[in-house]
Amino acid sequence: MTDAATLLVETTPEQTDAWWKSAVVYQVYPRSFADSNGDGIGDLPGILHHVDYLDELGIDVVWLSPIYASPHADNGYDISDYQAIDPSYGTLDDFDRLVAELHRRGMKIVMDLVVNHTSDEHPWFIESASGPSSPKRDWYWWRAPRPGQLGGDRGAEPTNWESFFSGPTWEFDKSSREYYLHLFDRKQPDLNWENPEVRTAIYSMMRWWLDRGVDGFRMDVINLISKDPALPDGEVQSPSGLGNGFPHFSYGPRIHEFLHEMHVEVFGSRGGDFVTVGEMPGATVEQARLYTDPVRQELDMVFQFEHVGIDQGATKWQHVPFDLLTLKRSFMRWQDGLAESGWNSLYWNNHDQPRIVSRFGNDGRYWSESARLLAAVLHLQRGTPFVYQGEELGMTNVPFASHDDLRDIESLNYVSEALRDPDVTADSTLANIRRVGRDNARTPMQWSAADNAGFSTGTPWIDTNANYITINAASQRGIAGSVFEFYRSLIQLRHDEPAVAHGDFRMLAPDNPSVFAFTRTAGTTQLLVIANFADAPTDLENVEEMDLESWSGSELLLANYAPTAADMLLRPWEVRILRRYCL
Ligand code: NOJ
């Protein structure tokens, strides 16, 4: 057993104390989780119905993607009222019931906080758009057309920035003849955080949710809230011909100030067991260390994007083949970089990412083995793991048959923008979307082999993945060797074995192209994870720097194959987790 005293000597109090360091978070995408009333859209009573499922899995925290009032241009990431539940999801009473039921079972709840932008249907924006003399004009980024231009034509925008959702980041308003900024869709205008009234309004809304019982926030693209007020043009990039504004809004001059102010204003005098995680595209290790250094009082952890960018080129639609060495180097950099201060979040999936078993695993012959291997190498790292709904069942990407099957605004905007180029074919855009489109993650949760995967008795807002007949919760719960039971064991292990949450991380055989191996050490306890990222067996005798002999006789904690006498041969996509005690 780990000696608790040793652990305390080796780690600082902040590191051992924070409850979320040994917690596992589960992300619910409410629209696709469970529909209680047959309208084809998931809802809060649907989630309530499955609270025992979450409890059985063993998770500690539920993160809800946005459930606020919204026109749903971006499935709720476009909020028109921060203090109301969208009627398609239910009522505030339903929400209070959900909080109570989660809390009753010892689980916490984290809300999605989308405050880089609102919906263009939010009263703040409607007021702001009413004219240049509106008291809320400065709550958003309004600018005149480029000097010498009247506005409205391509090229007249105040900056050349390209939107995350394709096309320019500026929308022209004919009545005032000014543009407003939207880093995402034109229906998602960016708030101007330079204005203190904006910040005050947001902090007060956050406190309102805390008063309602929520335990923290996942903060949407929170590293984009501080922009360089000079709004300089970006370097022109192909194929769009638009500019890359990212350097001017992704780590703006006041970002640390805003996050610290938010921390003080919202959580400052409360004490309590809150958790915050900031979604931060483009964040570097050095930045993340600052954001998550407890002494600075900004955030508890960040979602970085490096490891989910390794198979992408300049844009997400450009494909780079998966390379295990690149993945290992990335993880190693983050594990080492946040070892002394700060904290990692660990994730493969969310509502924006394709399904991991289709992406870095083998969703055909080795579907179950690779789903479990991927889970193990993530959950055994140092950091807080996030499970996205259906990941615990090994849900896969979707073979969308046509553009009509798509719902995601990012994909739809991409298709219409890409097809402006006569050399791009509709088929090639569909192939890209099958590989990385966000709808892969958004098809209904696969509860059972019943109609619509048991998600809804009506017509789902997006079609189910046809493989729900075989991949579903009912066929995995309680079944030894299933992906679900493997996740359950990993979560249990994190709760039971302090080395999983707190141990030091050391990568082994970093240059081996198919084996991912590392140790975790806390006091006298040492864990070893060895994983074979390949369709073929790997003989560990040939892997240098592993010193496997010294592990003979150690305890096999978890594996995705039954043990054999051939200890040194890893079968396709085999993973083993071992434990030993060093005196
Ligand atoms: C990141 C969210 O995860 C994504 O779903 C959304 O489209 C953008 N931010 C804009 O809110």
Residues whose N, C-alpha, C, O or C-beta is under 5 A from the ligand:
A	BS01	NOJ	D74 Y77 F184 D220 V221 D352
